[in-house]
Amino acid sequence: MERKIPPKPVRPQQLSDEVAERFISGAPDQKPTAPPAPAPAAQPEPAVPRTLRKRKEPVTMTLDPAILAEFDELAAGMGLSRAAATGMAMRRMIDEEKAKRR
């Protein structure tokens, strides 16, 4: 069997500066030449400083495959990732146990 080598791409002819500038200025990431009008004065929420953000802890677990499959199906049906659903389930369990002890 003979392997076919694709032809080399044809280089476009040299573009004039005007054509190149029109092409670049029409690009979606091109910055506007005039500054945009100021947005209405809305008070943005202050950003949480990095030092106050809670860093999530990575966890490795081994689980029964049938339970995991059922859990993943339930989480997907709720529109949640496995991690989000696991965190939600943990929070519910903690809250329920705390309520029992009161």
C-alpha positions as a Markdown table, in Angstrom:
| # | Residue | x | y | z |
|---|---|---|---|---|
| 1 | Met | 0.0 | 0.0 | 0.0 |
| 2 | Glu | 1.4 | 3.4 | -1.0 |
| 3 | Arg | 1.2 | 6.2 | 1.5 |
| 4 | Lys | 0.0 | 9.5 | 0.0 |
| 5 | Ile | 1.7 | 12.7 | 1.2 |
| 6 | Pro | -0.6 | 15.7 | 1.3 |
| 7 | Pro | 0.5 | 18.7 | -0.8 |
| 8 | Lys | 2.2 | 21.6 | 0.9 |
| 9 | Pro | -0.2 | 24.4 | 1.7 |
| 10 | Val | -0.1 | 27.4 | -0.6 |
| 11 | Arg | 1.1 | 30.6 | 1.0 |
| 12 | Pro | -1.1 | 33.6 | 0.4 |
| 13 | Gln | 0.4 | 36.5 | -1.5 |
| 14 | Gln | 1.8 | 39.3 | 0.5 |
| 15 | Leu | -1.0 | 41.5 | 1.9 |
| 16 | Ser | -0.9 | 45.2 | 1.6 |
| 17 | Asp | -0.7 | 47.1 | 4.9 |
| 18 | Glu | -4.2 | 48.4 | 4.4 |
| 19 | Val | -5.7 | 44.9 | 3.9 |
| 20 | Ala | -3.7 | 43.5 | 6.9 |
| 21 | Glu | -4.9 | 46.4 | 9.1 |
| 22 | Arg | -8.6 | 45.8 | 8.1 |
| 23 | Phe | -8.1 | 42.1 | 8.9 |
| 24 | Ile | -6.6 | 42.7 | 12.3 |
| 25 | Ser | -9.0 | 45.4 | 13.3 |
| 26 | Gly | -11.9 | 43.0 | 12.5 |
| 27 | Ala | -10.6 | 40.3 | 14.8 |
| 28 | Pro | -12.8 | 39.5 | 17.8 |
| 29 | Asp | -10.0 | 40.1 | 20.3 |
| 30 | Gln | -9.0 | 43.5 | 18.8 |
| 31 | Lys | -9.1 | 46.2 | 21.4 |
| 32 | Pro | -11.4 | 49.1 | 20.6 |
| 33 | Thr | -9.6 | 52.3 | 19.7 |
| 34 | Ala | -12.0 | 54.5 | 21.7 |
| 35 | Pro | -12.6 | 53.7 | 25.4 |
| 36 | Pro | -16.0 | 52.2 | 26.0 |
| 37 | Ala | -18.7 | 54.3 | 27.8 |
| 38 | Pro | -18.6 | 53.9 | 31.5 |
| 39 | Ala | -20.9 | 51.4 | 33.0 |
| 40 | Pro | -23.7 | 52.6 | 35.3 |
| 41 | Ala | -22.4 | 53.2 | 38.8 |
| 42 | Ala | -23.0 | 49.8 | 40.4 |
| 43 | Gln | -21.2 | 48.9 | 43.6 |
| 44 | Pro | -19.4 | 45.6 | 43.0 |
| 45 | Glu | -19.0 | 43.2 | 45.8 |
| 46 | Pro | -15.6 | 43.4 | 47.4 |
| 47 | Ala | -13.3 | 40.6 | 46.4 |
| 48 | Val | -12.5 | 38.0 | 49.1 |
| 49 | Pro | -8.8 | 38.3 | 49.8 |
| 50 | Arg | -6.8 | 35.2 | 48.9 |
| 51 | Thr | -5.8 | 34.6 | 52.5 |
| 52 | Leu | -9.4 | 34.3 | 53.5 |
| 53 | Arg | -10.5 | 31.9 | 50.7 |
| 54 | Lys | -10.8 | 28.3 | 51.8 |
| 55 | Arg | -8.6 | 25.9 | 50.0 |
| 56 | Lys | -10.2 | 22.6 | 49.1 |
| 57 | Glu | -8.5 | 19.4 | 50.2 |
| 58 | Pro | -8.0 | 16.6 | 47.7 |
| 59 | Val | -9.4 | 13.3 | 48.8 |
| 60 | Thr | -8.9 | 9.8 | 47.5 |
| 61 | Met | -11.5 | 7.1 | 48.3 |
| 62 | Thr | -12.3 | 3.6 | 47.3 |
| 63 | Leu | -16.0 | 2.9 | 46.9 |
| 64 | Asp | -18.2 | 0.0 | 45.8 |
| 65 | Pro | -18.6 | 0.4 | 42.0 |
| 66 | Ala | -22.4 | -0.1 | 42.2 |
| 67 | Ile | -22.8 | 2.6 | 44.8 |
| 68 | Leu | -20.6 | 4.9 | 42.9 |
| 69 | Ala | -22.5 | 4.4 | 39.6 |
| 70 | Glu | -25.8 | 5.0 | 41.4 |
| 71 | Phe | -24.4 | 8.1 | 43.1 |
| 72 | Asp | -23.0 | 9.5 | 39.8 |
| 73 | Glu | -26.4 | 8.9 | 38.1 |
| 74 | Leu | -28.2 | 10.8 | 40.9 |
| 75 | Ala | -25.6 | 13.6 | 40.9 |
| 76 | Ala | -25.9 | 14.0 | 37.1 |
| 77 | Gly | -29.7 | 14.0 | 37.4 |
| 78 | Met | -29.3 | 16.9 | 39.8 |
| 79 | Gly | -26.9 | 18.7 | 37.5 |
| 80 | Leu | -24.0 | 18.3 | 39.9 |
| 81 | Ser | -20.5 | 17.0 | 39.6 |
| 82 | Arg | -19.4 | 14.1 | 41.7 |
| 83 | Ala | -17.3 | 16.4 | 43.9 |
| 84 | Ala | -20.2 | 18.8 | 44.4 |
| 85 | Ala | -22.7 | 16.0 | 45.2 |
| 86 | Thr | -20.2 | 14.4 | 47.6 |
| 87 | Gly | -19.6 | 17.7 | 49.4 |
| 88 | Met | -23.4 | 18.2 | 49.6 |
| 89 | Ala | -23.9 | 14.7 | 51.0 |
| 90 | Met | -21.2 | 15.3 | 53.6 |
| 91 | Arg | -22.7 | 18.6 | 54.7 |
| 92 | Arg | -26.1 | 17.0 | 55.1 |
| 93 | Met | -24.7 | 14.1 | 57.2 |
| 94 | Ile | -22.8 | 16.6 | 59.4 |
| 95 | Asp | -25.8 | 18.8 | 59.9 |
| 96 | Glu | -28.1 | 15.8 | 60.7 |
| 97 | Glu | -25.6 | 14.4 | 63.3 |
| 98 | Lys | -25.2 | 17.8 | 64.9 |
| 99 | Ala | -29.1 | 18.2 | 65.1 |
| 100 | Lys | -29.4 | 14.7 | 66.8 |
| 101 | Arg | -26.9 | 15.7 | 69.5 |
| 102 | Arg | -28.8 | 18.8 | 70.5 |
